[in-house]
Amino acid sequence: MQIALLFKCQWGEKGLPKQSMASANSFFDDIRSHAEVIDPPESEDVMDIGESVSDPTQNSVKPNVGVSSSVRELLECPVCLNAMYPPIHQCSNGHTLCSGCKPRVHNRCPTCRHELGNIRCLALEKIAASLELPCKYQSFGCIGIYPYYSKLKHESQCPFRPYNCPYAGSECTVIGDIPYLVAHLKDDHKVDMHNGSTFNHRYVKSNPHEVENATWMLTVFSCFGQYFCLHFEAFQLGMAPVYIAFLRFMGDDNEAKNYSYSLEVGGNGRKMIWQGVPRSIRDSHRKVRDSFDGLIIQRNMALFFSGGDRKELKLRVTGRIWKEQ
């Protein structure tokens, strides 16, 4: 009964003029389109809600506890549509709002347009603290049930969370598990697939003085029961082109550390060798590239390796992957 009274105005807005409601809806639709996900606060003075889940793989699996859709709707911010975490604000009529959206609405309730003030909805915060919900990656295999305030942290570390497509050169938004992404790379991006732990990568460019950031190549290798992505690309660093080759592991970082790889490029009696640990595809292609975690070849050295009249770039990058004992 108390919950119904607290949110009695959630659905009753007859006193609000239609013209005002229309303009308000337009205003908040615009805000919603620019909303950001707000992480739950970590300060201890908000509310004692119990221990957080520090290791997502150690959480005990509990029976799936059903939570009514009406309760979940109460915990949904009307502006950003994300789950609300303390401090949850409310207006004098009981309409709620997350702390991240409060500054965006200029201290006006998005439902009734009354001034928000600094009223906390402690009752809703306590209701949320009593809930246990399944991980949103349940369809990917996670069967854990987590307290409401620990769920977001778990999901950020959940070993079942899907991977982003590792394809570089386009903003591909496909996500999925490793088998799905391997098929996606082969069928949709037409990436070359190879079996084995050694490789010989050839890169040829007729005009090495012109370099676009999108000049890149990707090959997928299957070995040791795993998949690896070999990236090779040219990008502009200052005034001159730079070439980089690096390997990414299709899996999590803790598994990637079990492998090492080496890359070698040379010519004219000279050679450069790089050895490292493949980066997980949890790290974006751009993040790895911009950290220079790979074999870096300056243009002048690349032209020297190419031989001839230095007017055509001809690089051959060889390498191998091995599993650490």
LINRANOR-V237576 format. One record per residue. N is the residue number from 1. RES is the residue in one small letter. PHI is phi in degrees with one decimal (999 if undefined). PSI is psi in degrees with one decimal (none if undefined). NEAR is the number of other C-alpha atoms within 8 Angstrom. Layout:
((N & RES & PHI & PSI & NEAR) (N & RES & PHI & PSI & NEAR))
This chain:
((1 & m & 999 & -37.2 & 4) (2 & q & -66.7 & -36.2 & 5) (3 & i & -65.5 & -42.1 & 7) (4 & a & -62.6 & -38.2 & 7) (5 & l & -70.0 & -38.9 & 7) (6 & l & -62.7 & -34.9 & 7) (7 & f & -113.0 & 32.5 & 10) (8 & k & -62.8 & -25.6 & 10) (9 & c & -95.8 & 4.5 & 9) (10 & q & -60.2 & -33.0 & 9) (11 & w & -119.4 & -2.3 & 5) (12 & g & -111.4 & 106.9 & 6) (13 & e & -133.6 & 36.9 & 8) (14 & k & -67.7 & -22.8 & 5) (15 & g & -79.5 & -4.5 & 4) (16 & l & -92.6 & 125.5 & 8) (17 & p & -59.0 & 144.4 & 7) (18 & k & -61.2 & -40.2 & 6) (19 & q & -63.6 & -40.6 & 6) (20 & s & -64.4 & -40.3 & 8) (21 & m & -64.3 & -40.3 & 9) (22 & a & -63.0 & -45.8 & 8) (23 & s & -67.6 & -36.4 & 8) (24 & a & -65.4 & -42.8 & 10) (25 & n & -62.5 & -41.0 & 8) (26 & s & -62.9 & -41.3 & 8) (27 & f & -63.6 & -44.6 & 8) (28 & f & -81.4 & -21.9 & 11) (29 & d & -63.9 & -37.5 & 9) (30 & d & -67.3 & -41.5 & 8) (31 & i & -63.9 & -41.6 & 12) (32 & r & -61.0 & -35.7 & 10) (33 & s & -68.0 & -16.8 & 7) (34 & h & -113.2 & 18.1 & 6) (35 & a & -73.4 & 154.4 & 9) (36 & e & -119.7 & 153.5 & 6) (37 & v & -78.4 & 126.5 & 6) (38 & i & -102.3 & 122.6 & 5) (39 & d & -70.9 & 148.8 & 6) (40 & p & -64.4 & 142.0 & 8) (41 & p & -66.2 & 152.2 & 7) (42 & e & -104.9 & -4.3 & 4) (43 & s & -68.5 & 146.6 & 5) (44 & e & -83.4 & -9.3 & 6) (45 & d & -89.6 & 2.5 & 5) (46 & v & -77.4 & -57.4 & 8) (47 & m & -172.3 & 140.9 & 6) (48 & d & -81.4 & 105.9 & 6) (49 & i & -116.7 & 16.8 & 6) (50 & g & 92.3 & -178.5 & 4) (51 & e & -76.3 & 145.7 & 4) (52 & s & -89.5 & 162.6 & 6) (53 & v & -87.0 & 111.6 & 9) (54 & s & -87.3 & -29.4 & 5) (55 & d & -125.2 & 109.1 & 7) (56 & p & -63.6 & -22.3 & 10) (57 & t & -85.5 & -11.1 & 6) (58 & q & -101.0 & -3.4 & 5) (59 & n & -67.4 & 132.1 & 8) (60 & s & -70.4 & 140.4 & 5) (61 & v & -81.7 & 126.9 & 7) (62 & k & -114.5 & 160.7 & 6) (63 & p & -59.1 & 145.1 & 5) (64 & n & -66.5 & 112.7 & 7) (65 & v & -93.0 & 120.1 & 8) (66 & g & -75.6 & 136.6 & 5) (67 & v & -121.0 & 127.2 & 9) (68 & s & -62.9 & 147.6 & 6) (69 & s & -64.1 & -28.3 & 6) (70 & s & -66.9 & -37.0 & 6) (71 & v & -67.6 & -41.5 & 8) (72 & r & -63.4 & -37.2 & 9) (73 & e & -64.9 & -35.7 & 7) (74 & l & -63.8 & -29.7 & 7) (75 & l & -91.1 & 7.8 & 10) (76 & e & -98.8 & 124.7 & 10) (77 & c & -65.1 & 131.5 & 13) (78 & p & -70.9 & -12.1 & 8) (79 & v & -96.7 & -59.1 & 12) (80 & c & -90.8 & -12.6 & 12) (81 & l & 66.3 & 14.0 & 8) (82 & n & -93.2 & 163.8 & 7) (83 & a & -64.4 & 142.5 & 7) (84 & m & -95.6 & 143.0 & 11) (85 & y & -128.9 & 157.3 & 12) (86 & p & -57.3 & 142.7 & 11) (87 & p & -81.3 & 128.8 & 10) (88 & i & -92.2 & 125.4 & 15) (89 & h & -97.6 & 155.5 & 14) (90 & q & -144.6 & 155.1 & 15) (91 & c & -88.6 & -179.5 & 13) (92 & s & -67.0 & -17.1 & 9) (93 & n & -92.4 & -2.3 & 8) (94 & g & 94.9 & 2.8 & 11) (95 & h & -75.9 & 136.0 & 13) (96 & t & -102.3 & 164.1 & 11) (97 & l & -161.1 & 142.4 & 14) (98 & c & -77.4 & 159.2 & 13) (99 & s & -67.0 & -27.5 & 12) (100 & g & -71.6 & -30.6 & 8) (101 & c & -90.9 & -15.4 & 11) (102 & k & -56.3 & -46.2 & 12) (103 & p & -64.4 & -27.2 & 8) (104 & r & -74.9 & -23.3 & 8) (105 & v & -98.4 & 11.0 & 11) (106 & h & 56.1 & 42.8 & 6) (107 & n & 61.9 & 27.4 & 10) (108 & r & -117.4 & 134.7 & 10) (109 & c & -61.8 & 128.8 & 14) (110 & p & -71.5 & -12.5 & 10) (111 & t & -96.0 & -49.5 & 6) (112 & c & -115.5 & -4.5 & 8) (113 & r & 71.0 & 9.8 & 8) (114 & h & -74.9 & 159.5 & 8) (115 & e & -66.3 & 138.3 & 9) (116 & l & -78.8 & -44.3 & 12) (117 & g & 70.1 & -148.6 & 6) (118 & n & -127.9 & 46.1 & 6) (119 & i & -88.6 & 126.2 & 9) (120 & r & -91.4 & 140.3 & 8) (121 & c & -95.9 & 77.9 & 11) (122 & l & -65.5 & -33.3 & 7) (123 & a & -62.1 & -44.4 & 7) (124 & l & -68.3 & -35.5 & 9) (125 & e & -63.1 & -38.9 & 12) (126 & k & -71.9 & -36.2 & 8) (127 & i & -61.3 & -44.4 & 8) (128 & a & -61.1 & -39.4 & 10) (129 & a & -64.6 & -21.2 & 10) (130 & s & -89.8 & -6.2 & 8) (131 & l & -88.2 & 151.3 & 9) (132 & e & -131.4 & 128.8 & 10) (133 & l & -129.1 & 153.3 & 13) (134 & p & -73.4 & 152.7 & 11) (135 & c & -63.1 & 143.9 & 13) (136 & k & -70.0 & -11.2 & 6) (137 & y & -97.4 & 27.7 & 12) (138 & q & -57.8 & -38.6 & 9) (139 & s & -68.5 & -16.3 & 6) (140 & f & -94.7 & -1.4 & 9) (141 & g & 123.0 & -7.7 & 7) (142 & c & -78.2 & 125.2 & 10) (143 & i & -113.7 & 11.3 & 8) (144 & g & -76.0 & 152.7 & 10) (145 & i & -116.5 & 130.2 & 13) (146 & y & -128.2 & 145.9 & 11) (147 & p & -56.9 & 147.6 & 11) (148 & y & -51.9 & -45.7 & 12) (149 & y & -79.9 & -8.5 & 11) (150 & s & -102.5 & -14.8 & 10) (151 & k & -60.9 & -43.6 & 11) (152 & l & -64.4 & -41.5 & 10) (153 & k & -65.1 & -42.3 & 8) (154 & h & -60.0 & -44.7 & 14) (155 & e & -64.9 & -27.1 & 11) (156 & s & -73.0 & -17.2 & 6) (157 & q & -120.9 & 1.0 & 8) (158 & c & -57.4 & 126.2 & 11) (159 & p & -67.4 & -12.7 & 7) (160 & f & -94.4 & -2.6 & 8) (161 & r & -63.9 & 142.5 & 9) (162 & p & -70.2 & 160.6 & 9) (163 & y & -97.4 & 152.4 & 10) (164 & n & -81.4 & 150.0 & 10) (165 & c & -58.3 & 128.0 & 11) (166 & p & -82.0 & 3.3 & 8) (167 & y & -65.2 & 129.6 & 9) (168 & a & -103.8 & 157.7 & 8) (169 & g & 102.0 & -8.3 & 7) (170 & s & -155.0 & 158.7 & 5) (171 & e & -88.0 & 69.8 & 5) (172 & c & -74.8 & 129.0 & 6) (173 & t & -102.3 & 7.5 & 6) (174 & v & -68.8 & 137.6 & 6) (175 & i & -128.5 & 159.3 & 9) (176 & g & 168.2 & -178.0 & 10) (177 & d & -80.6 & 176.7 & 9) (178 & i & -62.8 & -48.5 & 9) (179 & p & -57.2 & -39.2 & 6) (180 & y & -65.5 & -42.8 & 8) (181 & l & -69.7 & -34.3 & 11) (182 & v & -62.1 & -45.6 & 8) (183 & a & -64.6 & -37.7 & 8) (184 & h & -63.9 & -44.6 & 9) (185 & l & -62.6 & -39.6 & 12) (186 & k & -72.7 & -45.7 & 11) (187 & d & -85.0 & -39.6 & 8) (188 & d & -95.0 & -37.0 & 6) (189 & h & -100.9 & -4.9 & 8) (190 & k & 55.9 & 39.7 & 7) (191 & v & -76.0 & 141.8 & 10) (192 & d & -68.6 & 132.8 & 8) (193 & m & -114.4 & 133.3 & 9) (194 & h & -135.9 & 146.5 & 8) (195 & n & -101.7 & 141.0 & 7) (196 & g & 122.9 & 163.6 & 8) (197 & s & -105.1 & 3.9 & 10) (198 & t & -121.1 & 153.7 & 8) (199 & f & -149.4 & 159.0 & 8) (200 & n & -138.1 & 103.3 & 8) (201 & h & -107.9 & 124.2 & 7) (202 & r & -109.9 & 132.5 & 8) (203 & y & -127.0 & 122.2 & 9) (204 & v & -127.5 & 134.4 & 8) (205 & k & -141.4 & 126.7 & 8) (206 & s & -70.3 & -32.1 & 7) (207 & n & -126.4 & 90.8 & 8) (208 & p & -70.7 & -5.8 & 10) (209 & h & -85.9 & -10.0 & 5) (210 & e & -113.7 & 118.0 & 6) (211 & v & -131.1 & 128.5 & 10) (212 & e & -108.4 & 150.1 & 8) (213 & n & -60.9 & -22.9 & 8) (214 & a & -87.5 & 2.6 & 8) (215 & t & -75.7 & 107.2 & 10) (216 & w & -156.7 & 165.7 & 11) (217 & m & -143.5 & 148.9 & 7) (218 & l & -137.1 & 132.3 & 12) (219 & t & -132.4 & 139.7 & 11) (220 & v & -107.4 & 131.1 & 12) (221 & f & -115.4 & 138.8 & 13) (222 & s & -113.0 & 120.9 & 13) (223 & c & -161.0 & 153.5 & 9) (224 & f & 56.6 & 26.6 & 5) (225 & g & 73.7 & 16.1 & 5) (226 & q & -130.5 & 172.3 & 7) (227 & y & -122.3 & 139.8 & 10) (228 & f & -129.7 & 142.8 & 11) (229 & c & -108.1 & 119.5 & 13) (230 & l & -97.0 & 118.7 & 12) (231 & h & -104.8 & 138.1 & 13) (232 & f & -140.8 & 125.8 & 11) (233 & e & -156.4 & 165.2 & 11) (234 & a & -115.2 & 139.2 & 14) (235 & f & -147.7 & 161.4 & 12) (236 & q & -84.7 & 124.2 & 11) (237 & l & -122.4 & 102.9 & 7) (238 & g & 71.7 & -122.6 & 5) (239 & m & -101.4 & -6.7 & 5) (240 & a & -123.5 & 150.8 & 7) (241 & p & -70.7 & 147.3 & 14) (242 & v & -130.6 & 142.5 & 12) (243 & y & -110.4 & 139.8 & 12) (244 & i & -139.6 & 141.0 & 14) (245 & a & -127.9 & 134.8 & 12) (246 & f & -154.0 & 162.6 & 12) (247 & l & -116.3 & 138.0 & 12) (248 & r & -121.7 & 143.9 & 12) (249 & f & -95.9 & 131.5 & 13) (250 & m & -85.7 & 81.2 & 11) (251 & g & 170.8 & -169.5 & 10) (252 & d & -83.4 & 163.7 & 11) (253 & d & -63.2 & -37.3 & 9) (254 & n & -64.6 & -28.1 & 6) (255 & e & -81.7 & -35.6 & 8) (256 & a & -60.2 & -31.2 & 13) (257 & k & -69.4 & -9.1 & 9) (258 & n & -82.0 & -3.4 & 9) (259 & y & -126.7 & 155.9 & 12) (260 & s & -135.0 & 163.6 & 13) (261 & y & -149.7 & 159.1 & 13) (262 & s & -131.3 & 147.9 & 11) (263 & l & -128.2 & 143.7 & 13) (264 & e & -139.6 & 135.5 & 11) (265 & v & -138.0 & 143.3 & 12) (266 & g & -170.6 & -177.6 & 12) (267 & g & 162.9 & 159.5 & 10) (268 & n & 55.7 & 34.8 & 8) (269 & g & 78.7 & 9.2 & 5) (270 & r & -123.1 & 157.9 & 7) (271 & k & -157.6 & 154.6 & 9) (272 & m & -121.1 & 140.8 & 7) (273 & i & -128.0 & 135.8 & 9) (274 & w & -123.7 & 137.6 & 9) (275 & q & -132.0 & 136.6 & 8) (276 & g & -163.9 & -171.6 & 8) (277 & v & -109.0 & 131.7 & 9) (278 & p & -63.1 & 144.0 & 13) (279 & r & -87.9 & 145.0 & 11) (280 & s & -68.1 & 149.3 & 12) (281 & i & -72.2 & -1.1 & 14) (282 & r & -62.7 & -31.0 & 9) (283 & d & -84.2 & 129.8 & 8) (284 & s & -64.9 & 157.1 & 8) (285 & h & -55.0 & -44.1 & 9) (286 & r & -65.8 & -38.1 & 6) (287 & k & -62.9 & -42.9 & 8) (288 & v & -66.8 & -45.8 & 11) (289 & r & -61.3 & -46.9 & 11) (290 & d & -70.8 & -15.1 & 7) (291 & s & -89.5 & -1.0 & 6) (292 & f & 56.7 & 34.6 & 9) (293 & d & -87.9 & 73.7 & 8) (294 & g & 177.9 & -169.5 & 11) (295 & l & -80.2 & 115.4 & 11) (296 & i & -103.4 & 128.9 & 9) (297 & i & -126.3 & 114.5 & 9) (298 & q & -69.0 & 154.3 & 9) (299 & r & -60.3 & -44.9 & 11) (300 & n & -60.4 & -40.2 & 6) (301 & m & -69.4 & -37.4 & 8) (302 & a & -63.2 & -40.8 & 11) (303 & l & -67.9 & -34.2 & 13) (304 & f & -65.2 & -42.6 & 10) (305 & f & -63.8 & -29.6 & 14) (306 & s & -72.1 & -25.6 & 13) (307 & g & 69.6 & -163.6 & 9) (308 & g & 63.5 & -143.2 & 5) (309 & d & -89.7 & 7.0 & 5) (310 & r & 64.5 & 18.6 & 9) (311 & k & -97.1 & -9.6 & 9) (312 & e & -132.0 & 134.5 & 12) (313 & l & -87.3 & 123.7 & 14) (314 & k & -135.7 & 97.4 & 11) (315 & l & -112.8 & 139.1 & 12) (316 & r & -121.7 & 115.4 & 10) (317 & v & -105.9 & 120.1 & 12) (318 & t & -111.1 & 159.4 & 11) (319 & g & -173.8 & 177.0 & 11) (320 & r & -151.0 & 159.3 & 10) (321 & i & -121.0 & 139.0 & 10) (322 & w & -141.5 & 158.2 & 8) (323 & k & -98.9 & 130.0 & 8) (324 & e & -71.8 & 143.8 & 6) (325 & q & -79.9 & none & 3))
